Amino acid sequence: MIVRKGSAADTAALAELRGIDEHKLGAYADWVAAHADTHLPFVAELDGQVIGVAWLLVAQRTPSNESLDRWYGDVQSVQVREEHRNRGVGSALMAAILAEARTRGLSHVTVHSGRRAVDFYRRNGFTQHRQLLLWEPVAS
């Protein structure tokens, strides 16, 4: 297995993993291309087939007195094909994302996890932070 940065050539596989309908593939490809500077896909590949993906959103924070150049990351849409789960694919994807975060000098990386994946992220170096708060709109 290899883990690498995804490219436009991976768009169909990325869409499939994400569950994007075939008739929406063009719009999805346009979105991927338009967000190439901020949403970085990392893919796990085995025998030429994409078996997993994890996205790193890279965004800039408002400047502060200490630093005018403040960047952070957010892990998004981690998916591994069911038949390849529990074999280290997700951890390899996280290692690639966190290496990219270090290379870019990001101040921190967040992830919004479902309950089943919390232990996975903890095993990969994430901790819960008491100051991270969430607002969600109330359905009317």
Disulfide bonds with the S-S distance in Angstrom:
none
